Amino acid sequence: MRYLGPAALTAASLVLLLATDQAVVGMPTAGPAAAPARVLARTVPGLAPGPARDPARAPGPALDPVFDPAPAAQQLPAQAAPVVAHQAAALTEGRTAAGAPPVRLRRRLLADPLRSRREPLPAEVFTGAGFDACSAPPVETMRAWWGTSPYGAVGIYTSGRQRACGQSRLTADWVREVREMGWQLIPTHVGRQAPCMAAGGKTQRIDPAQAVQQGREEAAEAVRAVQGLGLRVGTPVYLDVEAYPRGDSACSQAVMDFAVGWTQALHGAGFRSGFYSSTNSGVADLAAAARAGSGPLPDAVWYANWDDRATTTDGAGRLGDDLWADHARIHQHHGNAQESYGGAALAVDRNQVDGPVAR
C-alpha cells in the first residue's frame, strides 16, 4: 500500500466542532482507496452509544438463544517478531473447535447510565491509519514518526494487570507531549481473559459466576488510569480480550457478561466503552450478543483480522452494516510488523481507524 507524504496530509488533517445530536455526518469512508492516513479528527458532542441496528432486523424474544455457525478455516503466514502485545495471530487462535456445538448466548440486559444523562457524552472520532505497540514508544520516536509515517493514531495500554509489556514511559507528561504533536490516542485495558483461553502468559480469567461484577471492577481501574493520564470524559477505553477457542457457550457467555458490566461502569463514570478481540472469537460473540438484545454493549469494536486489508467497511465478515457501522470500528489488519521512520524503528500492529479516540 502506498501512502501520501506529509505535505499531502497536512490539508487533510483538521479538527471540526460539530453541533450534531447523536451521530457524525459526512465522515469519509475508510478503505483501501482512502489515501491520506491522517484523514480527519472531529469533536462530536454526542455519538450514539452501542451497536447501531436496523429495527427491521431486530432479534426475537429476549431469551431466545443465538446460533452462530463455525467460521471457515483461515491461515496466516508465519510471523517472526520480538515481544508483542498480542499472544497469537488473530485468525488462527479463535477458531471454533471441529465438531463443537454452536454457541448459545442468553440476553444480559442491564440499565445503561448513558440513557439517563441530560446531555450525550462528547466524542472525538478519528479516521485514518493507526498503530499499536507493546509499550508506549519514546517521545523521540513519536516525534520522528509524526509526519514521516502514514500514522495519525497510536494504541496505548493504559491499564490492566495482564499487559504484556512494561509501561514506564506512559505518564501524563508523555500523553501531553505526543498529543501536542498531533497524535490521537486509543486507550486499551488488558485484564481478565476468557475462561476457556488456551494456557499462556495471561493466567487471570473471568469467573462466569462473577463476570458482570468483575467487568465493573476492571472498568473502575481503567477509569482511574485514564484520569491519571489527563484524559477527559467521553474518552473510550478498549477492553482487550485475546483470542479464545469458540464453541463453549458458557465461556462465550462469561466474556459477554463481563463486557456488559464493563460498559455499564464506564458509562456511569462518563467514559465510552470499546472492545478489542479476534473476529473469530470475541467479536463473533459480541455480534451474537447484540442480536440477542444484550446491553449495554461497547460503543466501538476493534477487531483483529490479519488480512492486510486497511478497511473498516466489511467487518471481516462478522459485523454487518447494522452493527457498529457509524464510525465505531477499528480494524487491526496486520500484526508484528517491523517499521522504521525518521530513523526510529518499532515493532507494531497496523490498524485502520474509524472510531472514537481519547479526548
GIZI-V97638 format. One record per backbone hydrogen bond with DSSP energy under -1.0 kcal/mol. CO is the residue of the C=O (numbers start at 1). NH is the residue of the N-H. E is the energy in kcal/mol with one decimal. If there is no record, write none. Layout:
co = (CO;CO)
nh = (NH;NH)
e = (E;E)
This chain:
co = (5;6;14;16;22;31;33;37;40;42;43;44;54;55;61;89;89;97;108;112;113;114;123;124;125;126;127;127;128;129;130;131;132;138;139;140;141;142;145;145;152;153;154;156;156;159;167;169;171;172;173;174;175;176;177;178;184;185;186;187;188;188;189;190;193;194;201;204;207;210;211;212;213;214;215;216;217;218;219;220;221;222;223;224;226;227;232;235;237;238;239;246;248;249;250;251;252;253;254;255;256;257;258;259;260;261;262;263;264;265;266;267;270;272;273;273;274;275;276;277;278;278;281;282;283;284;285;286;287;288;289;295;300;301;302;303;304;305;309;314;315;315;320;325;328;329;330;331;332;333;334;337;339;341;344;346;348;349;350;350;351;352;353;354;355)
nh = (9;10;41;43;48;34;35;39;127;125;18;123;57;58;64;92;93;100;295;115;116;117;44;357;42;355;39;40;353;152;351;155;349;142;143;144;145;146;148;149;184;131;186;158;188;190;170;171;175;176;177;178;179;180;181;183;154;358;156;238;158;159;240;162;206;197;203;193;210;214;215;216;217;218;219;220;221;222;223;224;225;226;227;228;231;230;235;272;274;189;276;97;252;253;254;255;256;257;258;259;260;261;262;263;264;265;266;267;268;269;271;270;234;237;299;300;239;302;241;304;281;283;285;286;287;288;289;290;291;292;294;110;275;330;277;332;279;307;311;317;318;319;323;327;301;354;303;352;305;308;350;348;346;344;341;339;337;132;333;334;130;331;128;329;126)
e = (-1.2;-1.7;-2.1;-2.0;-2.2;-1.7;-1.0;-1.5;-2.3;-2.7;-1.7;-3.5;-2.5;-1.5;-1.7;-1.2;-1.5;-2.3;-2.7;-1.7;-1.1;-1.1;-4.9;-3.0;-2.5;-1.6;-1.4;-1.5;-3.5;-2.7;-2.8;-2.7;-2.3;-2.2;-2.4;-2.2;-2.4;-1.5;-1.0;-2.5;-2.1;-1.9;-2.2;-1.3;-2.0;-2.1;-1.2;-1.4;-2.4;-2.4;-2.6;-2.5;-2.1;-2.0;-1.2;-1.9;-2.5;-3.0;-2.0;-2.6;-1.2;-1.3;-3.1;-2.1;-3.0;-1.8;-1.1;-2.1;-2.0;-2.7;-2.3;-1.9;-2.4;-2.3;-1.8;-2.0;-1.7;-2.3;-2.5;-2.1;-1.8;-2.3;-2.4;-2.0;-2.4;-1.5;-1.7;-1.9;-2.5;-2.8;-3.4;-1.4;-2.4;-2.6;-1.9;-2.0;-2.2;-2.7;-2.3;-2.1;-2.1;-2.4;-2.7;-2.4;-2.5;-2.1;-2.1;-2.6;-2.0;-1.3;-2.8;-1.2;-2.4;-1.7;-2.0;-1.2;-2.4;-3.3;-2.7;-2.6;-1.2;-2.4;-2.4;-2.3;-2.3;-1.8;-2.5;-2.2;-1.9;-1.5;-2.4;-3.0;-1.3;-2.2;-1.7;-2.5;-1.8;-2.5;-2.4;-1.7;-2.6;-1.2;-1.9;-1.4;-2.5;-2.3;-2.6;-2.5;-2.3;-2.7;-2.7;-3.0;-2.7;-2.0;-2.2;-2.8;-3.4;-1.7;-1.3;-1.3;-2.5;-2.8;-2.4;-2.1;-2.5)
